[in-house]
Amino acid sequence: MGVGDTRAVYELTRSLTLMGTRLEIAYSSRLEDRQLERDLILLGGGDSNRIFSRIEESGRLQFRFQHGPLTLRDLSEGVEYRATFTEIDLSQASDVPLEGVNIFERDGRPVAGLIAADYGVLARMRNPYNPHRTLILIAGLYGYGTWGGARLIGDREFMKRCSQLRAEEFECLYKVEVLQNMPVAVYPVILRALH
């Protein structure tokens, strides 16, 4: 579990508590059967959440996480979304926090950089372990995507758009603008019903 996932837990806990919702936090590797049968909120993609892999393999989502380079692919439109980075010269950047530095590829060579924008997916669907319950999935390409996605749960405008969609099950691709190692703005890019 990375820093972004940890911050996402904090954001969700705060938002849901303000809404009067009680919650129980558990690691996906330690979930018990009784927990799987409840309403679930899953944070993080297949690398950090084993249940996510089952959801992705079910074919319900039209967004797929792909590695090398890490991308989100919209299967229905054939478009790929990638995080963007601000390249930095580590030999010249003594004040750059190392936890915020990622190595990415540009023109076939490794480059150090800070994430400037991340993408993620938020989906609401029936819980595959109990169809009478709901499952919400929030996963970013990187931790900032997951962290930013958790903020959407408490965003009134986003919740209004979801209710206007008039679909019990939906998926949303969103973009997260990152500044000084924090998500500063989250924008829904695609919001559509699941079929």
mmCIF file of the C-alpha atoms, coordinates in Angstrom:
data_MODEL
# 
_entry.id   MODEL 
# 
loop_
_atom_site.group_PDB 
_atom_site.id 
_atom_site.type_symbol 
_atom_site.label_atom_id 
_atom_site.label_alt_id 
_atom_site.label_comp_id 
_atom_site.label_asym_id 
_atom_site.label_entity_id 
_atom_site.label_seq_id 
_atom_site.pdbx_PDB_ins_code 
_atom_site.Cartn_x 
_atom_site.Cartn_y 
_atom_site.Cartn_z 
_atom_site.occupancy 
_atom_site.B_iso_or_equiv 
_atom_site.pdbx_formal_charge 
_atom_site.auth_seq_id 
_atom_site.auth_comp_id 
_atom_site.auth_asym_id 
_atom_site.auth_atom_id 
_atom_site.pdbx_PDB_model_num 
ATOM 1   C CA . MET A 1 1   ? 0.000   0.000   0.000   1.00 0.00 ? 1   MET A CA 1 
ATOM 2   C CA . GLY A 1 2   ? 1.533   3.275   -1.136  1.00 0.00 ? 2   GLY A CA 1 
ATOM 3   C CA . VAL A 1 3   ? 1.207   6.818   0.144   1.00 0.00 ? 3   VAL A CA 1 
ATOM 4   C CA . GLY A 1 4   ? -1.536  7.649   -2.375  1.00 0.00 ? 4   GLY A CA 1 
ATOM 5   C CA . ASP A 1 5   ? -3.646  4.668   -1.270  1.00 0.00 ? 5   ASP A CA 1 
ATOM 6   C CA . THR A 1 6   ? -3.119  5.616   2.383   1.00 0.00 ? 6   THR A CA 1 
ATOM 7   C CA . ARG A 1 7   ? -4.231  9.189   1.689   1.00 0.00 ? 7   ARG A CA 1 
ATOM 8   C CA . ALA A 1 8   ? -7.229  7.824   -0.236  1.00 0.00 ? 8   ALA A CA 1 
ATOM 9   C CA . VAL A 1 9   ? -8.281  5.860   2.865   1.00 0.00 ? 9   VAL A CA 1 
ATOM 10  C CA . TYR A 1 10  ? -8.090  9.078   4.876   1.00 0.00 ? 10  TYR A CA 1 
ATOM 11  C CA . GLU A 1 11  ? -10.120 11.055  2.290   1.00 0.00 ? 11  GLU A CA 1 
ATOM 12  C CA . LEU A 1 12  ? -12.796 8.353   2.115   1.00 0.00 ? 12  LEU A CA 1 
ATOM 13  C CA . THR A 1 13  ? -13.012 7.962   5.868   1.00 0.00 ? 13  THR A CA 1 
ATOM 14  C CA . ARG A 1 14  ? -13.463 11.714  6.257   1.00 0.00 ? 14  ARG A CA 1 
ATOM 15  C CA . SER A 1 15  ? -16.084 12.020  3.494   1.00 0.00 ? 15  SER A CA 1 
ATOM 16  C CA . LEU A 1 16  ? -18.109 8.996   4.562   1.00 0.00 ? 16  LEU A CA 1 
ATOM 17  C CA . THR A 1 17  ? -18.011 9.978   8.234   1.00 0.00 ? 17  THR A CA 1 
ATOM 18  C CA . LEU A 1 18  ? -19.348 13.439  7.329   1.00 0.00 ? 18  LEU A CA 1 
ATOM 19  C CA . MET A 1 19  ? -22.165 11.673  5.442   1.00 0.00 ? 19  MET A CA 1 
ATOM 20  C CA . GLY A 1 20  ? -22.991 9.654   8.571   1.00 0.00 ? 20  GLY A CA 1 
ATOM 21  C CA . THR A 1 21  ? -21.748 6.341   7.175   1.00 0.00 ? 21  THR A CA 1 
ATOM 22  C CA . ARG A 1 22  ? -20.016 3.772   9.352   1.00 0.00 ? 22  ARG A CA 1 
ATOM 23  C CA . LEU A 1 23  ? -17.175 1.854   7.789   1.00 0.00 ? 23  LEU A CA 1 
ATOM 24  C CA . GLU A 1 24  ? -14.714 -0.916  8.521   1.00 0.00 ? 24  GLU A CA 1 
ATOM 25  C CA . ILE A 1 25  ? -11.268 -0.800  6.923   1.00 0.00 ? 25  ILE A CA 1 
ATOM 26  C CA . ALA A 1 26  ? -9.610  -4.054  5.879   1.00 0.00 ? 26  ALA A CA 1 
ATOM 27  C CA . TYR A 1 27  ? -6.780  -5.140  3.606   1.00 0.00 ? 27  TYR A CA 1 
ATOM 28  C CA . SER A 1 28  ? -7.975  -7.077  0.570   1.00 0.00 ? 28  SER A CA 1 
ATOM 29  C CA . SER A 1 29  ? -5.627  -9.937  1.442   1.00 0.00 ? 29  SER A CA 1 
ATOM 30  C CA . ARG A 1 30  ? -7.310  -10.322 4.831   1.00 0.00 ? 30  ARG A CA 1 
ATOM 31  C CA . LEU A 1 31  ? -10.993 -9.970  3.979   1.00 0.00 ? 31  LEU A CA 1 
ATOM 32  C CA . GLU A 1 32  ? -13.338 -12.496 5.507   1.00 0.00 ? 32  GLU A CA 1 
ATOM 33  C CA . ASP A 1 33  ? -16.400 -13.945 3.756   1.00 0.00 ? 33  ASP A CA 1 
ATOM 34  C CA . ARG A 1 34  ? -18.771 -11.819 5.843   1.00 0.00 ? 34  ARG A CA 1 
ATOM 35  C CA . GLN A 1 35  ? -16.912 -8.668  4.767   1.00 0.00 ? 35  GLN A CA 1 
ATOM 36  C CA . LEU A 1 36  ? -17.019 -9.626  1.077   1.00 0.00 ? 36  LEU A CA 1 
ATOM 37  C CA . GLU A 1 37  ? -20.807 -9.891  1.244   1.00 0.00 ? 37  GLU A CA 1 
ATOM 38  C CA . ARG A 1 38  ? -21.269 -6.282  2.421   1.00 0.00 ? 38  ARG A CA 1 
ATOM 39  C CA . ASP A 1 39  ? -21.166 -3.031  0.494   1.00 0.00 ? 39  ASP A CA 1 
ATOM 40  C CA . LEU A 1 40  ? -17.512 -2.673  -0.549  1.00 0.00 ? 40  LEU A CA 1 
ATOM 41  C CA . ILE A 1 41  ? -15.220 0.149   -1.558  1.00 0.00 ? 41  ILE A CA 1 
ATOM 42  C CA . LEU A 1 42  ? -12.044 -1.154  -3.187  1.00 0.00 ? 42  LEU A CA 1 
ATOM 43  C CA . LEU A 1 43  ? -8.998  1.086   -3.403  1.00 0.00 ? 43  LEU A CA 1 
ATOM 44  C CA . GLY A 1 44  ? -6.165  0.527   -5.830  1.00 0.00 ? 44  GLY A CA 1 
ATOM 45  C CA . GLY A 1 45  ? -5.656  -1.599  -8.898  1.00 0.00 ? 45  GLY A CA 1 
ATOM 46  C CA . GLY A 1 46  ? -4.565  -5.192  -9.308  1.00 0.00 ? 46  GLY A CA 1 
ATOM 47  C CA . ASP A 1 47  ? -1.080  -4.541  -7.925  1.00 0.00 ? 47  ASP A CA 1 
ATOM 48  C CA . SER A 1 48  ? -2.448  -3.627  -4.497  1.00 0.00 ? 48  SER A CA 1 
ATOM 49  C CA . ASN A 1 49  ? -5.920  -5.200  -4.437  1.00 0.00 ? 49  ASN A CA 1 
ATOM 50  C CA . ARG A 1 50  ? -6.486  -8.857  -5.376  1.00 0.00 ? 50  ARG A CA 1 
ATOM 51  C CA . ILE A 1 51  ? -10.254 -8.389  -5.689  1.00 0.00 ? 51  ILE A CA 1 
ATOM 52  C CA . PHE A 1 52  ? -9.705  -5.728  -8.353  1.00 0.00 ? 52  PHE A CA 1 
ATOM 53  C CA . SER A 1 53  ? -8.208  -8.357  -10.652 1.00 0.00 ? 53  SER A CA 1 
ATOM 54  C CA . ARG A 1 54  ? -11.414 -10.391 -10.449 1.00 0.00 ? 54  ARG A CA 1 
ATOM 55  C CA . ILE A 1 55  ? -13.496 -7.334  -11.332 1.00 0.00 ? 55  ILE A CA 1 
ATOM 56  C CA . GLU A 1 56  ? -11.245 -6.455  -14.263 1.00 0.00 ? 56  GLU A CA 1 
ATOM 57  C CA . GLU A 1 57  ? -11.288 -10.056 -15.555 1.00 0.00 ? 57  GLU A CA 1 
ATOM 58  C CA . SER A 1 58  ? -15.099 -10.101 -15.470 1.00 0.00 ? 58  SER A CA 1 
ATOM 59  C CA . GLY A 1 59  ? -15.131 -7.777  -18.491 1.00 0.00 ? 59  GLY A CA 1 
ATOM 60  C CA . ARG A 1 60  ? -17.687 -5.417  -16.947 1.00 0.00 ? 60  ARG A CA 1 
ATOM 61  C CA . LEU A 1 61  ? -15.396 -2.386  -17.061 1.00 0.00 ? 61  LEU A CA 1 
ATOM 62  C CA . GLN A 1 62  ? -14.481 -0.809  -20.374 1.00 0.00 ? 62  GLN A CA 1 
ATOM 63  C CA . PHE A 1 63  ? -11.266 0.578   -18.888 1.00 0.00 ? 63  PHE A CA 1 
ATOM 64  C CA . ARG A 1 64  ? -8.217  -1.687  -18.582 1.00 0.00 ? 64  ARG A CA 1 
ATOM 65  C CA . PHE A 1 65  ? -4.942  -1.089  -16.805 1.00 0.00 ? 65  PHE A CA 1 
ATOM 66  C CA . GLN A 1 66  ? -1.961  -2.022  -18.961 1.00 0.00 ? 66  GLN A CA 1 
ATOM 67  C CA . HIS A 1 67  ? 1.724   -2.153  -18.059 1.00 0.00 ? 67  HIS A CA 1 
ATOM 68  C CA . GLY A 1 68  ? 4.773   -0.992  -19.996 1.00 0.00 ? 68  GLY A CA 1 
ATOM 69  C CA . PRO A 1 69  ? 4.223   1.991   -19.951 1.00 0.00 ? 69  PRO A CA 1 
ATOM 70  C CA . LEU A 1 70  ? 1.424   2.129   -17.401 1.00 0.00 ? 70  LEU A CA 1 
ATOM 71  C CA . THR A 1 71  ? -1.780  3.186   -19.202 1.00 0.00 ? 71  THR A CA 1 
ATOM 72  C CA . LEU A 1 72  ? -5.542  3.104   -18.897 1.00 0.00 ? 72  LEU A CA 1 
ATOM 73  C CA . ARG A 1 73  ? -7.130  1.893   -22.120 1.00 0.00 ? 73  ARG A CA 1 
ATOM 74  C CA . ASP A 1 74  ? -10.733 2.691   -23.008 1.00 0.00 ? 74  ASP A CA 1 
ATOM 75  C CA . LEU A 1 75  ? -11.791 -0.484  -24.826 1.00 0.00 ? 75  LEU A CA 1 
ATOM 76  C CA . SER A 1 76  ? -14.958 1.056   -26.253 1.00 0.00 ? 76  SER A CA 1 
ATOM 77  C CA . GLU A 1 77  ? -13.130 4.016   -27.845 1.00 0.00 ? 77  GLU A CA 1 
ATOM 78  C CA . GLY A 1 78  ? -9.649  2.531   -28.340 1.00 0.00 ? 78  GLY A CA 1 
ATOM 79  C CA . VAL A 1 79  ? -7.996  5.470   -26.562 1.00 0.00 ? 79  VAL A CA 1 
ATOM 80  C CA . GLU A 1 80  ? -5.130  5.228   -24.071 1.00 0.00 ? 80  GLU A CA 1 
ATOM 81  C CA . TYR A 1 81  ? -4.594  7.556   -21.120 1.00 0.00 ? 81  TYR A CA 1 
ATOM 82  C CA . ARG A 1 82  ? -1.189  7.996   -19.460 1.00 0.00 ? 82  ARG A CA 1 
ATOM 83  C CA . ALA A 1 83  ? 0.075   10.007  -16.545 1.00 0.00 ? 83  ALA A CA 1 
ATOM 84  C CA . THR A 1 84  ? 2.127   13.039  -17.489 1.00 0.00 ? 84  THR A CA 1 
ATOM 85  C CA . PHE A 1 85  ? 5.414   13.920  -15.846 1.00 0.00 ? 85  PHE A CA 1 
ATOM 86  C CA . THR A 1 86  ? 7.529   17.002  -15.346 1.00 0.00 ? 86  THR A CA 1 
ATOM 87  C CA . GLU A 1 87  ? 11.085  15.967  -16.121 1.00 0.00 ? 87  GLU A CA 1 
ATOM 88  C CA . ILE A 1 88  ? 13.664  16.861  -13.475 1.00 0.00 ? 88  ILE A CA 1 
ATOM 89  C CA . ASP A 1 89  ? 17.433  16.698  -13.333 1.00 0.00 ? 89  ASP A CA 1 
ATOM 90  C CA . LEU A 1 90  ? 18.143  15.014  -10.003 1.00 0.00 ? 90  LEU A CA 1 
ATOM 91  C CA . SER A 1 91  ? 21.702  16.363  -9.955  1.00 0.00 ? 91  SER A CA 1 
ATOM 92  C CA . GLN A 1 92  ? 20.251  19.900  -9.938  1.00 0.00 ? 92  GLN A CA 1 
ATOM 93  C CA . ALA A 1 93  ? 17.207  19.282  -7.716  1.00 0.00 ? 93  ALA A CA 1 
ATOM 94  C CA . SER A 1 94  ? 18.322  19.101  -4.095  1.00 0.00 ? 94  SER A CA 1 
ATOM 95  C CA . ASP A 1 95  ? 14.897  20.138  -2.750  1.00 0.00 ? 95  ASP A CA 1 
ATOM 96  C CA . VAL A 1 96  ? 12.875  17.465  -4.612  1.00 0.00 ? 96  VAL A CA 1 
ATOM 97  C CA . PRO A 1 97  ? 11.401  14.862  -2.217  1.00 0.00 ? 97  PRO A CA 1 
ATOM 98  C CA . LEU A 1 98  ? 12.545  11.432  -3.420  1.00 0.00 ? 98  LEU A CA 1 
ATOM 99  C CA . GLU A 1 99  ? 9.166   9.823   -2.654  1.00 0.00 ? 99  GLU A CA 1 
ATOM 100 C CA . GLY A 1 100 ? 7.625   11.967  -5.364  1.00 0.00 ? 100 GLY A CA 1 
ATOM 101 C CA . VAL A 1 101 ? 10.143  11.025  -8.059  1.00 0.00 ? 101 VAL A CA 1 
ATOM 102 C CA . ASN A 1 102 ? 9.220   8.396   -10.641 1.00 0.00 ? 102 ASN A CA 1 
ATOM 103 C CA . ILE A 1 103 ? 11.296  6.941   -13.415 1.00 0.00 ? 103 ILE A CA 1 
ATOM 104 C CA . PHE A 1 104 ? 9.480   6.934   -16.733 1.00 0.00 ? 104 PHE A CA 1 
ATOM 105 C CA . GLU A 1 105 ? 10.470  6.468   -20.337 1.00 0.00 ? 105 GLU A CA 1 
ATOM 106 C CA . ARG A 1 106 ? 10.760  9.293   -22.856 1.00 0.00 ? 106 ARG A CA 1 
ATOM 107 C CA . ASP A 1 107 ? 12.067  8.635   -26.358 1.00 0.00 ? 107 ASP A CA 1 
ATOM 108 C CA . GLY A 1 108 ? 13.336  5.221   -25.297 1.00 0.00 ? 108 GLY A CA 1 
ATOM 109 C CA . ARG A 1 109 ? 15.436  6.468   -22.371 1.00 0.00 ? 109 ARG A CA 1 
ATOM 110 C CA . PRO A 1 110 ? 14.738  6.468   -18.622 1.00 0.00 ? 110 PRO A CA 1 
ATOM 111 C CA . VAL A 1 111 ? 14.001  9.900   -17.168 1.00 0.00 ? 111 VAL A CA 1 
ATOM 112 C CA . ALA A 1 112 ? 13.303  11.074  -13.613 1.00 0.00 ? 112 ALA A CA 1 
ATOM 113 C CA . GLY A 1 113 ? 10.183  13.110  -13.146 1.00 0.00 ? 113 GLY A CA 1 
ATOM 114 C CA . LEU A 1 114 ? 7.384   14.263  -10.914 1.00 0.00 ? 114 LEU A CA 1 
ATOM 115 C CA . ILE A 1 115 ? 3.817   13.325  -11.783 1.00 0.00 ? 115 ILE A CA 1 
ATOM 116 C CA . ALA A 1 116 ? 1.945   16.354  -13.107 1.00 0.00 ? 116 ALA A CA 1 
ATOM 117 C CA . ALA A 1 117 ? -1.301  14.549  -13.963 1.00 0.00 ? 117 ALA A CA 1 
ATOM 118 C CA . ASP A 1 118 ? -2.623  11.076  -13.211 1.00 0.00 ? 118 ASP A CA 1 
ATOM 119 C CA . TYR A 1 119 ? -5.722  9.161   -14.342 1.00 0.00 ? 119 TYR A CA 1 
ATOM 120 C CA . GLY A 1 120 ? -8.014  6.774   -12.549 1.00 0.00 ? 120 GLY A CA 1 
ATOM 121 C CA . VAL A 1 121 ? -11.250 4.849   -12.718 1.00 0.00 ? 121 VAL A CA 1 
ATOM 122 C CA . LEU A 1 122 ? -14.180 5.007   -10.336 1.00 0.00 ? 122 LEU A CA 1 
ATOM 123 C CA . ALA A 1 123 ? -16.907 2.423   -10.877 1.00 0.00 ? 123 ALA A CA 1 
ATOM 124 C CA . ARG A 1 124 ? -20.124 1.526   -9.074  1.00 0.00 ? 124 ARG A CA 1 
ATOM 125 C CA . MET A 1 125 ? -21.626 -1.924  -9.633  1.00 0.00 ? 125 MET A CA 1 
ATOM 126 C CA . ARG A 1 126 ? -23.280 -4.844  -7.946  1.00 0.00 ? 126 ARG A CA 1 
ATOM 127 C CA . ASN A 1 127 ? -21.019 -6.672  -5.536  1.00 0.00 ? 127 ASN A CA 1 
ATOM 128 C CA . PRO A 1 128 ? -20.019 -9.950  -7.272  1.00 0.00 ? 128 PRO A CA 1 
ATOM 129 C CA . TYR A 1 129 ? -19.990 -11.695 -3.877  1.00 0.00 ? 129 TYR A CA 1 
ATOM 130 C CA . ASN A 1 130 ? -23.520 -10.525 -3.014  1.00 0.00 ? 130 ASN A CA 1 
ATOM 131 C CA . PRO A 1 131 ? -25.675 -9.042  -5.831  1.00 0.00 ? 131 PRO A CA 1 
ATOM 132 C CA . HIS A 1 132 ? -27.916 -7.324  -3.245  1.00 0.00 ? 132 HIS A CA 1 
ATOM 133 C CA . ARG A 1 133 ? -24.984 -5.117  -2.209  1.00 0.00 ? 133 ARG A CA 1 
ATOM 134 C CA . THR A 1 134 ? -22.886 -2.471  -3.955  1.00 0.00 ? 134 THR A CA 1 
ATOM 135 C CA . LEU A 1 135 ? -19.212 -2.376  -4.871  1.00 0.00 ? 135 LEU A CA 1 
ATOM 136 C CA . ILE A 1 136 ? -17.341 0.855   -5.569  1.00 0.00 ? 136 ILE A CA 1 
ATOM 137 C CA . LEU A 1 137 ? -13.928 0.656   -7.169  1.00 0.00 ? 137 LEU A CA 1 
ATOM 138 C CA . ILE A 1 138 ? -11.404 3.509   -7.107  1.00 0.00 ? 138 ILE A CA 1 
ATOM 139 C CA . ALA A 1 139 ? -8.061  2.894   -8.813  1.00 0.00 ? 139 ALA A CA 1 
ATOM 140 C CA . GLY A 1 140 ? -5.462  5.220   -10.286 1.00 0.00 ? 140 GLY A CA 1 
ATOM 141 C CA . LEU A 1 141 ? -2.542  4.594   -12.562 1.00 0.00 ? 141 LEU A CA 1 
ATOM 142 C CA . TYR A 1 142 ? -0.403  5.836   -9.679  1.00 0.00 ? 142 TYR A CA 1 
ATOM 143 C CA . GLY A 1 143 ? -1.267  6.671   -6.076  1.00 0.00 ? 143 GLY A CA 1 
ATOM 144 C CA . TYR A 1 144 ? -2.337  10.203  -6.973  1.00 0.00 ? 144 TYR A CA 1 
ATOM 145 C CA . GLY A 1 145 ? -5.055  8.760   -9.196  1.00 0.00 ? 145 GLY A CA 1 
ATOM 146 C CA . THR A 1 146 ? -6.432  6.659   -6.348  1.00 0.00 ? 146 THR A CA 1 
ATOM 147 C CA . TRP A 1 147 ? -6.131  9.560   -3.889  1.00 0.00 ? 147 TRP A CA 1 
ATOM 148 C CA . GLY A 1 148 ? -7.870  11.964  -6.260  1.00 0.00 ? 148 GLY A CA 1 
ATOM 149 C CA . GLY A 1 149 ? -10.605 9.423   -7.016  1.00 0.00 ? 149 GLY A CA 1 
ATOM 150 C CA . ALA A 1 150 ? -11.408 9.151   -3.318  1.00 0.00 ? 150 ALA A CA 1 
ATOM 151 C CA . ARG A 1 151 ? -12.110 12.877  -3.349  1.00 0.00 ? 151 ARG A CA 1 
ATOM 152 C CA . LEU A 1 152 ? -14.834 12.388  -5.964  1.00 0.00 ? 152 LEU A CA 1 
ATOM 153 C CA . ILE A 1 153 ? -16.967 10.490  -3.421  1.00 0.00 ? 153 ILE A CA 1 
ATOM 154 C CA . GLY A 1 154 ? -17.371 13.707  -1.429  1.00 0.00 ? 154 GLY A CA 1 
ATOM 155 C CA . ASP A 1 155 ? -17.766 15.991  -4.440  1.00 0.00 ? 155 ASP A CA 1 
ATOM 156 C CA . ARG A 1 156 ? -21.381 17.170  -4.686  1.00 0.00 ? 156 ARG A CA 1 
ATOM 157 C CA . GLU A 1 157 ? -21.168 18.126  -8.366  1.00 0.00 ? 157 GLU A CA 1 
ATOM 158 C CA . PHE A 1 158 ? -19.817 14.700  -9.277  1.00 0.00 ? 158 PHE A CA 1 
ATOM 159 C CA . MET A 1 159 ? -22.509 12.951  -7.237  1.00 0.00 ? 159 MET A CA 1 
ATOM 160 C CA . LYS A 1 160 ? -25.135 15.088  -8.998  1.00 0.00 ? 160 LYS A CA 1 
ATOM 161 C CA . ARG A 1 161 ? -23.767 14.043  -12.415 1.00 0.00 ? 161 ARG A CA 1 
ATOM 162 C CA . CYS A 1 162 ? -23.891 10.394  -11.334 1.00 0.00 ? 162 CYS A CA 1 
ATOM 163 C CA . SER A 1 163 ? -27.538 10.668  -10.275 1.00 0.00 ? 163 SER A CA 1 
ATOM 164 C CA . GLN A 1 164 ? -28.414 12.411  -13.573 1.00 0.00 ? 164 GLN A CA 1 
ATOM 165 C CA . LEU A 1 165 ? -26.934 9.425   -15.406 1.00 0.00 ? 165 LEU A CA 1 
ATOM 166 C CA . ARG A 1 166 ? -29.860 7.377   -14.013 1.00 0.00 ? 166 ARG A CA 1 
ATOM 167 C CA . ALA A 1 167 ? -27.854 4.170   -13.953 1.00 0.00 ? 167 ALA A CA 1 
ATOM 168 C CA . GLU A 1 168 ? -27.282 1.976   -10.926 1.00 0.00 ? 168 GLU A CA 1 
ATOM 169 C CA . GLU A 1 169 ? -24.003 0.804   -12.394 1.00 0.00 ? 169 GLU A CA 1 
ATOM 170 C CA . PHE A 1 170 ? -21.517 3.171   -13.999 1.00 0.00 ? 170 PHE A CA 1 
ATOM 171 C CA . GLU A 1 171 ? -17.849 3.820   -14.625 1.00 0.00 ? 171 GLU A CA 1 
ATOM 172 C CA . CYS A 1 172 ? -15.944 7.076   -14.683 1.00 0.00 ? 172 CYS A CA 1 
ATOM 173 C CA . LEU A 1 173 ? -12.510 7.899   -16.056 1.00 0.00 ? 173 LEU A CA 1 
ATOM 174 C CA . TYR A 1 174 ? -11.120 10.937  -14.270 1.00 0.00 ? 174 TYR A CA 1 
ATOM 175 C CA . LYS A 1 175 ? -7.988  13.071  -14.471 1.00 0.00 ? 175 LYS A CA 1 
ATOM 176 C CA . VAL A 1 176 ? -6.090  14.269  -11.416 1.00 0.00 ? 176 VAL A CA 1 
ATOM 177 C CA . GLU A 1 177 ? -3.905  17.379  -11.600 1.00 0.00 ? 177 GLU A CA 1 
ATOM 178 C CA . VAL A 1 178 ? -0.936  17.057  -9.224  1.00 0.00 ? 178 VAL A CA 1 
ATOM 179 C CA . LEU A 1 179 ? 1.083   19.887  -7.693  1.00 0.00 ? 179 LEU A CA 1 
ATOM 180 C CA . GLN A 1 180 ? 3.730   19.577  -4.968  1.00 0.00 ? 180 GLN A CA 1 
ATOM 181 C CA . ASN A 1 181 ? 2.949   15.879  -4.509  1.00 0.00 ? 181 ASN A CA 1 
ATOM 182 C CA . MET A 1 182 ? -0.757  16.466  -3.882  1.00 0.00 ? 182 MET A CA 1 
ATOM 183 C CA . PRO A 1 183 ? -3.857  16.126  -6.042  1.00 0.00 ? 183 PRO A CA 1 
ATOM 184 C CA . VAL A 1 184 ? -5.141  19.674  -6.489  1.00 0.00 ? 184 VAL A CA 1 
ATOM 185 C CA . ALA A 1 185 ? -8.006  19.101  -8.931  1.00 0.00 ? 185 ALA A CA 1 
ATOM 186 C CA . VAL A 1 186 ? -10.015 16.089  -10.104 1.00 0.00 ? 186 VAL A CA 1 
ATOM 187 C CA . TYR A 1 187 ? -11.945 16.183  -13.384 1.00 0.00 ? 187 TYR A CA 1 
ATOM 188 C CA . PRO A 1 188 ? -14.336 13.504  -14.638 1.00 0.00 ? 188 PRO A CA 1 
ATOM 189 C CA . VAL A 1 189 ? -13.405 12.827  -18.284 1.00 0.00 ? 189 VAL A CA 1 
ATOM 190 C CA . ILE A 1 190 ? -15.863 10.050  -19.185 1.00 0.00 ? 190 ILE A CA 1 
ATOM 191 C CA . LEU A 1 191 ? -18.936 9.042   -17.186 1.00 0.00 ? 191 LEU A CA 1 
ATOM 192 C CA . ARG A 1 192 ? -21.119 6.272   -18.615 1.00 0.00 ? 192 ARG A CA 1 
ATOM 193 C CA . ALA A 1 193 ? -23.487 3.504   -17.614 1.00 0.00 ? 193 ALA A CA 1 
ATOM 194 C CA . LEU A 1 194 ? -22.240 -0.069  -17.376 1.00 0.00 ? 194 LEU A CA 1 
ATOM 195 C CA . HIS A 1 195 ? -24.088 -2.641  -19.441 1.00 0.00 ? 195 HIS A CA 1 
# 
